[in-house]
Amino acid sequence: MKGLDTLDWVVITGYFIVLLGVAWWVIRQKQKDTEDYFLAGRNIGWFVVGASIFASNIGSEHVVGLAGNGAGDKMPLLIYELHAWLVLMLGWVFLPFYARSGVFTMPEFLEKRFDARSRWVLSIVSLIAYILTKVSVTIYAGGVVVSALLGIPFWIGAVATVVLTGLYTVLGGMRAVVYTETIQAIVLVLGAGILTFLGLDAVGGWGELKETVGADYFNMWRPNSDPDYPWLPLFITSTVVGIWYWCTDQVIVQRVLTAKNIKEGRRGSIFGALLKLMPVFLFLIPGVIALGLKMQGKLDWDSPDQAFPVLMSNLMPSGMRGLVAAGLLAALMSSLASVFNSCSTLFTLDIYKKLKPEKPEEELVRTGRIATFFVVGLGLLWIPIITTLSDGLYEYLQNVQAYISPPIAAVFLLGIFYKRINANGAIATLIGGFIIGFSKLTLEILKSSFAEGSFLFMLADINWLVFGAYFFAMCIAIAIGVSMFYPAPSQRQLAGLTFGTVTEKQKAENKNSYTIWDIIASVGVVLIVIYIMVSFSTLSL
């Protein structure tokens, strides 16, 4: 890899000056209460909401891991990047219920729909899930990126980035997060877009790239007999994970809850869905380009996860290399900032405030800041485990999420669509699902210690996509089965929280919150998703 030169450092320094300037401007505006600190006063417009959704999703683990998929023959995992239609589901299906209920957090919504037990369980499970996935993976990927770009040891790079990001997140709250994320999204898209263009030029164009790696390489659909990525379990499990991540997860939903109203929140989700289509071209294709250049003898790297940094350092001219480096750092910082703020929101409002309801608003804001540091520390401790589970960073992330998401997705989907589901059904699904998912994850970590052919080895060896699909069906069955043994919830408790209990007035208000242009834009996103799914198959290539 080529190192950064003086002009690159000037660009990176300029980027950080702008970023910290915006953060400082926000920090100077005192956070008066929890709504201001955790939801930016619910006063954000659609453009910032959409950019924040995109920047929260695209972390350095995405950039490094998705390009690694492109370079490492893992094209089926592309399906996780085609979840733009699920971002639309957030705005069209889930947001009206969240906004009407006036909640700050997803566990708080479950308490309104079911009872306090569900809120407690989801709060704890969510915090554990963030440490296992978002915090540790983002810090790990950030350490890889920073050490590769700046030529410093991994742990120094990881910890330095965490400290810098944590500083403005702790001081500025949600408002600092969403405004800095908007800048970071612009820098990331611009830098990665230029790299894709230069990469295609270096490899000899799209036709030459297909000829070099082989047309079959681009096929994302493999037969159900495939041991790694059978297409039907892949589609089902990725959709379940997508519903959990895009429609019920605190990190993403908190972005639309900052919007001025449902109209701005929905438009933010539509804009976020449009941006979500970009990673295929900005990160996955550069990974394939890096593989093509390696096969042509023009580039060299050892691990697929190194594909993006090596491609960037070798192809980009002076100055532009600094811009892409700034984009990678932006991706890392935006993801970390999002998770830090959401973790502190969950801990403060769903755990601490429930235990000490008499605490004033200023005390709650201070508690949220302190909680951030503990989450970061636990994330750092989990990093060594990541390499045990998977040889690819992106696959590790989807792997763990397949074990966490089914019970949560099942409870939220049934909670909104099926009014017969009650509190006992929800709590049985959340607790039972968490035990089943964590048991499978533990077996996978300990797999090498089991005798081959033994029962435990066979359980540990079940394909994670196949397990995820059956696991979701099991969670649906638990929720419905247990609910049937107990009385149905009262109409008063369900008012406005399920499709079956929405009043005519609420329906009219929702109808007035969108126009024909919102519908056209949403249909356009769905058509693009279908086009990409068809394009990345052996039929067209």
LUMZATOR-595364 format. One record per residue (C-alpha): residue number from 1; x, y, z. Coordinates in steps of 0.02 Angstrom, whole numbers, plus 50000, padded with zeros to 5 digits. Layout:
# LUMZATOR-595364
NUM; X; Y; Z
...
END
This chain:
# LUMZATOR-595364
1; 50000; 50000; 50000
2; 50055; 50177; 49961
3; 50061; 50296; 50107
4; 49972; 50463; 50120
5; 50068; 50618; 50062
6; 50061; 50800; 50117
7; 49911; 50847; 50010
8; 49814; 50696; 50076
9; 49846; 50752; 50254
10; 49790; 50930; 50211
11; 49624; 50860; 50146
12; 49599; 50747; 50299
13; 49642; 50891; 50417
14; 49519; 51005; 50325
15; 49383; 50874; 50341
16; 49409; 50857; 50528
17; 49411; 51045; 50552
18; 49240; 51059; 50466
19; 49172; 50910; 50563
20; 49230; 50970; 50732
21; 49171; 51147; 50689
22; 48994; 51083; 50661
23; 49004; 50976; 50819
24; 49064; 51127; 50919
25; 48922; 51235; 50851
26; 48797; 51104; 50910
27; 48882; 51077; 51078
28; 48867; 51264; 51115
29; 48678; 51248; 51103
30; 48640; 51179; 51274
31; 48534; 51021; 51285
32; 48389; 51070; 51397
33; 48306; 50901; 51419
34; 48305; 50719; 51364
35; 48202; 50756; 51207
36; 48331; 50884; 51152
37; 48482; 50774; 51195
38; 48418; 50605; 51132
39; 48301; 50658; 50988
40; 48372; 50829; 50937
41; 48211; 50912; 50996
42; 48110; 50815; 50864
43; 48144; 50956; 50741
44; 48248; 50881; 50598
45; 48204; 50893; 50413
46; 48192; 50748; 50288
47; 48361; 50775; 50203
48; 48459; 50764; 50366
49; 48351; 50617; 50425
50; 48388; 50519; 50264
51; 48574; 50560; 50263
52; 48584; 50511; 50447
53; 48497; 50343; 50412
54; 48624; 50306; 50275
55; 48776; 50363; 50375
56; 48719; 50264; 50528
57; 48707; 50106; 50423
58; 48868; 50125; 50323
59; 49011; 50102; 50444
60; 49191; 50056; 50406
61; 49141; 49873; 50434
62; 49023; 49897; 50286
63; 49154; 49975; 50175
64; 49290; 49850; 50219
65; 49174; 49699; 50234
66; 49065; 49730; 50082
67; 49216; 49758; 49971
68; 49288; 49599; 50050
69; 49132; 49505; 49994
70; 49158; 49569; 49817
71; 49339; 49513; 49820
72; 49308; 49349; 49912
73; 49172; 49262; 49809
74; 49030; 49302; 49930
75; 48914; 49387; 49806
76; 48754; 49312; 49882
77; 48777; 49425; 50034
78; 48739; 49569; 49915
79; 48556; 49539; 49960
80; 48583; 49628; 50126
81; 48622; 49786; 50028
82; 48457; 49774; 49932
83; 48353; 49808; 50087
84; 48302; 49980; 50025
85; 48123; 49914; 50016
86; 48130; 49878; 50202
87; 48185; 50058; 50236
88; 48026; 50107; 50145
89; 47929; 49989; 50260
90; 47996; 50089; 50408
91; 47921; 50250; 50341
92; 47758; 50182; 50271
93; 47712; 50044; 50395
94; 47800; 50066; 50563
95; 47832; 50253; 50582
96; 47648; 50306; 50601
97; 47629; 50190; 50751
98; 47792; 50247; 50831
99; 47752; 50432; 50804
100; 47573; 50417; 50870
101; 47633; 50331; 51028
102; 47757; 50473; 51064
103; 47896; 50354; 51117
104; 48083; 50387; 51128
105; 48139; 50206; 51115
106; 48084; 50039; 51042
107; 48073; 49953; 51213
108; 47959; 50096; 51267
109; 47844; 50055; 51120
110; 47836; 49872; 51174
111; 47786; 49927; 51348
112; 47640; 50026; 51276
113; 47588; 49881; 51163
114; 47619; 49741; 51289
115; 47689; 49774; 51463
116; 47842; 49830; 51563
117; 47922; 49656; 51557
118; 47943; 49667; 51368
119; 48026; 49837; 51387
120; 48152; 49770; 51512
121; 48197; 49617; 51408
122; 48215; 49712; 51243
123; 48321; 49848; 51326
124; 48444; 49720; 51395
125; 48446; 49613; 51237
126; 48473; 49768; 51128
127; 48620; 49828; 51232
128; 48700; 49654; 51223
129; 48666; 49647; 51035
130; 48750; 49816; 51009
131; 48905; 49759; 51100
132; 48912; 49594; 51002
133; 48883; 49675; 50833
134; 48883; 49863; 50808
135; 49010; 49924; 50936
136; 49141; 49786; 50927
137; 49133; 49761; 50738
138; 49140; 49948; 50701
139; 49288; 49972; 50818
140; 49377; 49821; 50743
141; 49350; 49877; 50564
142; 49398; 50054; 50611
143; 49560; 49991; 50687
144; 49600; 49897; 50526
145; 49562; 50049; 50418
146; 49653; 50177; 50525
147; 49807; 50067; 50548
148; 49814; 50031; 50361
149; 49792; 50213; 50311
150; 49899; 50297; 50441
151; 50028; 50161; 50469
152; 50000; 50148; 50656
153; 49966; 49995; 50767
154; 49788; 49926; 50761
155; 49742; 49957; 50942
156; 49806; 50137; 50942
157; 49702; 50174; 50787
158; 49546; 50092; 50859
159; 49555; 50176; 51029
160; 49601; 50348; 50959
161; 49451; 50348; 50842
162; 49335; 50291; 50982
163; 49393; 50430; 51097
164; 49372; 50566; 50965
165; 49199; 50506; 50912
166; 49143; 50476; 51090
167; 49193; 50653; 51137
168; 49077; 50746; 51020
169; 48938; 50616; 51042
170; 48941; 50632; 51231
171; 48948; 50822; 51229
172; 48832; 50859; 51082
173; 48700; 50723; 51094
174; 48586; 50674; 50949
175; 48592; 50844; 50864
176; 48782; 50834; 50847
177; 48765; 50656; 50781
178; 48638; 50691; 50643
179; 48721; 50849; 50577
180; 48896; 50774; 50573
181; 48825; 50618; 50491
182; 48755; 50723; 50349
183; 48930; 50789; 50310
184; 49003; 50615; 50327
185; 48875; 50539; 50207
186; 48919; 50669; 50073
187; 49107; 50640; 50092
188; 49088; 50450; 50089
189; 48978; 50445; 49933
190; 49090; 50568; 49839
191; 49253; 50479; 49883
192; 49192; 50301; 49852
193; 49106; 50353; 49690
194; 49268; 50422; 49619
195; 49360; 50264; 49671
196; 49232; 50154; 49580
197; 49252; 50259; 49422
198; 49444; 50253; 49428
199; 49441; 50066; 49468
200; 49333; 50023; 49318
201; 49449; 50126; 49209
202; 49603; 50035; 49278
203; 49530; 49861; 49252
204; 49479; 49901; 49073
205; 49292; 49935; 49094
206; 49141; 49833; 49147
207; 49155; 49710; 49002
208; 49338; 49674; 49039
209; 49300; 49652; 49224
210; 49165; 49521; 49186
211; 49284; 49431; 49069
212; 49425; 49431; 49197
213; 49328; 49363; 49347
214; 49200; 49265; 49244
215; 49016; 49308; 49218
216; 48961; 49174; 49343
217; 49056; 49264; 49480
218; 48919; 49398; 49485
219; 48778; 49275; 49519
220; 48701; 49310; 49691
221; 48575; 49167; 49681
222; 48641; 48993; 49721
223; 48541; 48829; 49726
224; 48462; 48774; 49891
225; 48589; 48632; 49894
226; 48731; 48758; 49912
227; 48815; 48726; 50082
228; 48854; 48911; 50114
229; 48720; 49021; 50035
230; 48561; 48926; 49986
231; 48448; 49056; 49902
232; 48282; 49028; 49994
233; 48353; 49028; 50173
234; 48463; 49176; 50119
235; 48309; 49274; 50062
236; 48205; 49231; 50216
237; 48341; 49260; 50346
238; 48405; 49420; 50265
239; 48226; 49488; 50262
240; 48200; 49447; 50447
241; 48366; 49530; 50492
242; 48317; 49677; 50382
243; 48148; 49702; 50467
244; 48234; 49698; 50637
245; 48374; 49816; 50584
246; 48277; 49942; 50479
247; 48106; 49943; 50563
248; 48131; 49901; 50748
249; 48312; 49938; 50793
250; 48344; 50090; 50902
251; 48494; 50154; 50802
252; 48395; 50173; 50640
253; 48221; 50212; 50708
254; 48291; 50349; 50820
255; 48336; 50444; 50660
256; 48157; 50454; 50598
257; 48095; 50496; 50773
258; 48199; 50656; 50766
259; 48093; 50718; 50619
260; 47973; 50866; 50637
261; 47823; 50759; 50592
262; 47770; 50597; 50506
263; 47784; 50677; 50332
264; 47966; 50729; 50360
265; 48007; 50562; 50441
266; 47931; 50462; 50297
267; 48019; 50568; 50166
268; 48180; 50545; 50263
269; 48155; 50356; 50254
270; 48121; 50366; 50065
271; 48279; 50469; 50041
272; 48374; 50347; 50152
273; 48309; 50203; 50044
274; 48375; 50288; 49887
275; 48545; 50310; 49969
276; 48541; 50128; 50028
277; 48550; 50072; 49845
278; 48723; 50151; 49829
279; 48834; 50030; 49929
280; 48819; 49898; 49792
281; 48909; 50015; 49673
282; 49016; 50111; 49798
283; 49090; 49965; 49898
284; 49047; 49793; 49829
285; 49096; 49830; 49648
286; 49265; 49905; 49702
287; 49297; 49738; 49791
288; 49266; 49644; 49627
289; 49376; 49771; 49537
290; 49516; 49738; 49664
291; 49500; 49551; 49627
292; 49503; 49585; 49439
293; 49660; 49691; 49455
294; 49741; 49556; 49561
295; 49701; 49424; 49428
296; 49775; 49541; 49297
297; 49933; 49557; 49401
298; 49909; 49744; 49432
299; 49870; 49737; 49618
300; 49911; 49626; 49767
301; 49829; 49596; 49936
302; 49826; 49452; 50060
303; 49650; 49455; 50133
304; 49487; 49506; 50045
305; 49453; 49629; 50187
306; 49609; 49724; 50129
307; 49539; 49747; 49953
308; 49462; 49920; 49977
309; 49607; 50005; 50070
310; 49736; 49932; 49947
311; 49633; 49983; 49795
312; 49610; 50158; 49865
313; 49793; 50185; 49907
314; 49854; 50125; 49736
315; 49727; 50204; 49618
316; 49682; 50372; 49693
317; 49790; 50524; 49652
318; 49863; 50635; 49786
319; 49728; 50733; 49877
320; 49590; 50618; 49818
321; 49671; 50479; 49919
322; 49650; 50592; 50071
323; 49467; 50621; 50027
324; 49429; 50433; 50021
325; 49530; 50408; 50181
326; 49423; 50544; 50260
327; 49269; 50453; 50193
328; 49322; 50291; 50275
329; 49355; 50381; 50439
330; 49186; 50466; 50417
331; 49100; 50298; 50397
332; 49182; 50234; 50554
333; 49142; 50388; 50657
334; 48961; 50404; 50599
335; 48922; 50223; 50643
336; 49006; 50237; 50812
337; 48920; 50401; 50852
338; 48750; 50325; 50808
339; 48776; 50173; 50917
340; 48847; 50273; 51062
341; 48697; 50389; 51064
342; 48571; 50247; 51046
343; 48653; 50144; 51184
344; 48650; 50291; 51303
345; 48467; 50323; 51256
346; 48418; 50142; 51291
347; 48512; 50132; 51455
348; 48456; 50302; 51521
349; 48271; 50299; 51472
350; 48231; 50113; 51479
351; 48337; 50056; 51626
352; 48400; 50200; 51734
353; 48242; 50306; 51725
354; 48133; 50154; 51765
355; 48238; 50119; 51919
356; 48247; 50303; 51974
357; 48093; 50392; 51903
358; 48114; 50542; 52017
359; 48280; 50597; 51938
360; 48276; 50768; 51851
361; 48307; 50789; 51663
362; 48485; 50858; 51687
363; 48532; 50703; 51788
364; 48464; 50589; 51650
365; 48567; 50678; 51517
366; 48724; 50661; 51625
367; 48687; 50475; 51652
368; 48671; 50450; 51464
369; 48844; 50523; 51439
370; 48922; 50410; 51570
371; 48836; 50254; 51498
372; 48923; 50280; 51330
373; 49096; 50247; 51403
374; 49046; 50080; 51479
375; 48973; 50016; 51315
376; 49132; 50062; 51221
377; 49239; 49968; 51347
378; 49136; 49810; 51331
379; 49144; 49823; 51141
380; 49334; 49830; 51147
381; 49338; 49672; 51254
382; 49233; 49574; 51125
383; 49345; 49610; 50974
384; 49458; 49455; 50994
385; 49303; 49342; 50980
386; 49255; 49411; 50809
387; 49392; 49318; 50714
388; 49336; 49153; 50793
389; 49164; 49157; 50711
390; 49199; 49201; 50530
391; 49338; 49235; 50408
392; 49245; 49387; 50341
393; 49197; 49539; 50442
394; 49033; 49571; 50350
395; 48981; 49389; 50361
396; 49016; 49388; 50548
397; 48899; 49536; 50568
398; 48756; 49454; 50472
399; 48790; 49288; 50559
400; 48766; 49358; 50735
401; 48617; 49464; 50682
402; 48530; 49307; 50616
403; 48531; 49241; 50795
404; 48474; 49404; 50877
405; 48341; 49471; 50759
406; 48205; 49335; 50737
407; 48120; 49353; 50908
408; 48122; 49543; 50902
409; 48059; 49550; 50722
410; 47922; 49423; 50763
411; 47859; 49521; 50914
412; 47854; 49689; 50823
413; 47773; 49620; 50665
414; 47640; 49523; 50759
415; 47618; 49665; 50883
416; 47567; 49786; 50744
417; 47479; 49667; 50624
418; 47391; 49546; 50744
419; 47298; 49620; 50892
420; 47270; 49449; 50975
421; 47454; 49439; 51027
422; 47467; 49480; 51212
423; 47603; 49520; 51339
424; 47635; 49339; 51388
425; 47659; 49288; 51206
426; 47781; 49432; 51180
427; 47885; 49398; 51336
428; 47893; 49209; 51299
429; 47955; 49247; 51123
430; 48086; 49374; 51178
431; 48158; 49270; 51321
432; 48143; 49101; 51233
433; 48214; 49173; 51072
434; 48360; 49255; 51160
435; 48405; 49091; 51247
436; 48394; 48991; 51083
437; 48493; 49119; 50982
438; 48629; 49143; 51112
439; 48644; 48953; 51133
440; 48674; 48932; 50946
441; 48803; 49072; 50948
442; 48893; 48990; 51094
443; 48894; 48820; 51009
444; 48968; 48900; 50853
445; 49108; 48980; 50954
446; 49146; 48812; 51039
447; 49121; 48706; 50882
448; 49305; 48655; 50866
449; 49300; 48576; 51041
450; 49159; 48454; 50996
451; 49190; 48281; 50923
452; 49146; 48278; 50738
453; 48979; 48190; 50712
454; 48921; 48220; 50892
455; 48750; 48299; 50926
456; 48823; 48464; 50985
457; 48939; 48472; 50834
458; 48791; 48444; 50717
459; 48692; 48584; 50802
460; 48841; 48702; 50793
461; 48868; 48655; 50610
462; 48691; 48701; 50550
463; 48705; 48835; 50415
464; 48668; 49003; 50496
465; 48548; 49054; 50356
466; 48448; 48892; 50370
467; 48444; 48909; 50560
468; 48388; 49091; 50548
469; 48238; 49046; 50438
470; 48178; 48905; 50551
471; 48215; 49010; 50705
472; 48098; 49148; 50644
473; 47957; 49022; 50611
474; 47985; 48954; 50786
475; 47970; 49129; 50862
476; 47806; 49162; 50769
477; 47738; 48996; 50834
478; 47789; 49035; 51014
479; 47710; 49209; 51009
480; 47543; 49146; 50939
481; 47540; 48984; 51039
482; 47572; 49063; 51209
483; 47454; 49209; 51174
484; 47310; 49089; 51143
485; 47323; 49022; 51321
486; 47290; 49196; 51395
487; 47154; 49328; 51371
488; 47164; 49449; 51225
489; 47225; 49627; 51262
490; 47088; 49757; 51293
491; 47035; 49874; 51153
492; 47088; 50022; 51261
493; 47266; 49957; 51279
494; 47281; 49930; 51090
495; 47207; 50097; 51036
496; 47309; 50163; 50888
497; 47448; 50034; 50912
498; 47389; 49900; 50788
499; 47313; 49907; 50614
500; 47151; 49837; 50685
501; 47131; 49979; 50811
502; 47177; 50133; 50708
503; 47035; 50260; 50712
504; 46961; 50345; 50558
505; 47036; 50510; 50616
506; 47210; 50431; 50629
507; 47190; 50355; 50456
508; 47144; 50525; 50385
509; 47294; 50608; 50470
510; 47410; 50475; 50398
511; 47336; 50497; 50223
512; 47369; 50684; 50232
513; 47552; 50652; 50274
514; 47605; 50598; 50099
515; 47582; 50649; 49917
516; 47585; 50562; 49748
517; 47771; 50605; 49734
518; 47810; 50506; 49892
519; 47721; 50355; 49814
520; 47811; 50375; 49646
521; 47982; 50387; 49732
522; 47945; 50232; 49837
523; 47889; 50130; 49686
524; 48047; 50185; 49595
525; 48156; 50118; 49737
526; 48067; 49949; 49732
527; 48088; 49937; 49542
528; 48276; 49973; 49557
529; 48293; 49836; 49690
530; 48207; 49710; 49576
531; 48316; 49764; 49428
532; 48477; 49736; 49528
533; 48416; 49566; 49591
534; 48383; 49511; 49411
535; 48545; 49588; 49346
536; 48654; 49497; 49471
537; 48603; 49326; 49411
538; 48667; 49205; 49279
539; 48512; 49244; 49174
540; 48574; 49415; 49121
541; 48761; 49393; 49139
END
